[in-house]
């Protein structure tokens, strides 16, 4: 069955069942590997994309739900001025360690800043809480979001952030 999707501003027809998860359509059918598979249950955030500007978990979204809507992936988020600022902040602050979760982190951060241009630390923590980083680069993620928002990119001393005494 042919499903027409608009991915990063480009119409694409995919021959797949309507209940196939968007994640696998992106990765397997459209050869767009930037969106990652993490848990498959919508809990880790690695597969986050935007559907009509809203951050969603593509592993839990059937392509039928994306038909007729705009899908933005990590490959296209830089075309949005907010997404570009987020990407630039990620690079400037050297956020990724292993990098696996970072596409989903960037997609969630972009959605946050589009909704809340000057987020508080609590806004950031609340919004990003569904995105897991196994390397625990949370302090740099928060700092990059603040920088992309035009706020001071304060990176707390990691020792102090986790209740340890600094040397």
C-alpha positions as CSV (number, residue, x, y, z in Angstrom):
1,X,0.0,0.0,0.0
2,X,1.4,3.4,-1.0
3,X,1.5,6.1,1.8
4,X,2.5,9.6,0.9
5,X,4.7,11.3,3.5
6,X,6.2,14.8,3.6
7,X,9.7,14.3,5.0
8,X,11.9,17.4,5.5
9,X,9.7,19.3,3.0
10,X,9.9,16.6,0.3
11,X,6.9,14.4,-0.7
12,X,7.8,10.7,-0.6
13,X,5.6,7.7,-1.5
14,X,6.4,4.6,0.6
15,X,5.1,1.2,-0.2
16,X,4.5,-0.2,3.3
17,X,1.7,-1.2,5.5
18,X,-0.1,1.6,7.2
19,X,0.8,0.3,10.7
20,X,4.6,0.2,10.0
21,X,6.3,2.4,12.5
22,X,7.6,5.7,11.1
23,X,11.1,4.9,12.5
24,X,11.5,1.9,10.3
25,X,10.1,3.7,7.3
26,X,12.7,6.4,7.7
27,X,15.6,4.0,8.4
28,X,14.7,1.1,6.1
29,X,12.6,2.4,3.3
30,X,13.9,6.0,2.9
31,X,17.6,5.3,3.9
32,X,17.6,8.0,6.6
33,X,19.6,6.5,9.4
34,X,19.9,9.6,11.6
35,X,16.8,8.8,13.6
36,X,17.9,6.0,16.0
37,X,16.2,2.9,17.4
38,X,16.6,2.9,21.2
39,X,14.0,1.0,23.2
40,X,11.2,0.4,20.7
41,X,8.7,1.4,23.4
42,X,8.8,5.2,23.2
43,X,10.6,5.6,26.5
44,X,14.1,6.6,25.6
45,X,13.7,9.4,23.0
46,X,16.4,8.2,20.6
47,X,13.8,8.0,17.8
48,X,12.3,11.5,18.3
49,X,11.2,13.4,15.2
50,X,8.8,16.2,14.6
51,X,5.3,15.7,13.3
52,X,3.7,19.0,12.4
53,X,6.3,20.6,14.7
54,X,5.5,18.4,17.7
55,X,8.2,16.1,19.1
56,X,7.0,12.5,18.8
57,X,8.4,9.0,19.2
58,X,8.7,7.6,15.7
59,X,9.1,4.0,17.0
60,X,5.5,4.2,18.3
61,X,4.0,6.2,15.4
62,X,2.5,4.3,12.5
63,X,3.1,5.9,9.1
64,X,-0.7,6.2,8.6
65,X,-0.6,8.8,11.4
66,X,2.1,10.8,9.5
67,X,0.3,10.8,6.2
68,X,-0.7,14.4,5.3
69,X,1.5,15.9,8.0
70,X,5.0,17.4,7.9
71,X,7.7,15.1,9.3
72,X,11.0,16.7,10.2
73,X,14.0,14.5,11.0
74,X,17.5,15.1,12.3
75,X,18.6,15.3,8.6
76,X,16.2,18.3,8.1
77,X,16.1,20.1,11.4
78,X,18.9,22.4,10.5
79,X,16.7,24.1,7.9
80,X,14.7,25.6,10.8
81,X,16.4,28.6,12.4
82,X,15.8,27.2,15.9
83,X,17.0,23.7,14.9
84,X,20.2,25.3,13.4
85,X,20.8,27.2,16.6
86,X,20.4,24.0,18.6
87,X,22.8,22.1,16.3
88,X,25.4,24.9,16.5
89,X,25.2,25.0,20.3
90,X,25.6,21.2,20.4
91,X,28.8,21.5,18.3
92,X,30.1,24.6,20.2
93,X,29.8,22.9,23.6
94,X,30.9,19.4,22.3
95,X,27.8,17.8,23.7
96,X,27.9,14.3,22.3
97,X,30.1,11.6,23.9
98,X,29.0,8.4,22.1
99,X,26.4,10.4,20.1
100,X,23.8,7.7,19.8
101,X,21.0,9.6,21.6
102,X,21.9,13.0,20.3
103,X,19.6,13.1,17.3
104,X,16.6,12.6,19.5
105,X,18.0,15.1,22.1
106,X,18.4,17.7,19.4
107,X,14.9,17.1,18.1
108,X,13.4,17.4,21.5
109,X,15.4,20.5,22.4
110,X,14.3,22.2,19.1
111,X,10.7,21.4,19.9
112,X,11.2,22.9,23.4
113,X,12.7,26.1,22.1
114,X,10.0,26.5,19.5
115,X,7.4,26.3,22.3
116,X,9.4,28.0,25.1
117,X,12.0,30.3,23.6
118,X,13.6,31.2,26.9
119,X,13.2,28.1,29.1
120,X,14.1,27.9,32.7
121,X,16.3,25.1,34.1
122,X,13.1,23.4,35.3
123,X,11.5,23.8,31.8
124,X,14.5,22.1,30.2
125,X,14.7,19.3,32.8
126,X,11.0,18.6,32.5
127,X,10.8,18.7,28.7
128,X,14.0,16.7,28.2
129,X,13.3,14.1,31.0
130,X,12.0,11.6,28.4
131,X,15.3,11.6,26.5
132,X,17.9,9.2,28.0
133,X,21.6,9.7,27.5
134,X,23.6,6.7,28.6
135,X,26.8,8.7,28.7
136,X,25.1,11.2,31.0
137,X,25.9,14.4,29.1
138,X,22.9,16.1,30.7
139,X,24.9,19.1,32.0
140,X,26.2,19.8,28.5
141,X,22.7,19.2,26.9
142,X,21.2,21.7,29.3
143,X,24.0,24.2,28.6
144,X,23.6,23.8,24.8
145,X,19.8,24.4,25.1
146,X,20.5,27.5,27.1
147,X,23.0,28.7,24.6
148,X,20.6,28.1,21.7
149,X,18.0,30.1,23.6
150,X,20.5,33.0,23.9
151,X,20.9,32.4,27.6
152,X,24.2,31.9,29.5
153,X,25.4,28.4,28.8
154,X,26.3,27.6,32.3
155,X,27.9,24.2,32.7
156,X,28.1,23.3,36.4
157,X,31.1,21.5,37.8
158,X,30.1,17.9,37.4
159,X,31.4,17.1,40.8
160,X,29.1,19.7,42.4
161,X,26.2,18.7,40.2
162,X,26.2,15.2,41.6
163,X,26.7,16.3,45.2
164,X,30.4,15.5,45.3
165,X,33.0,17.9,46.7
166,X,35.2,19.5,44.1
167,X,39.0,19.4,44.4
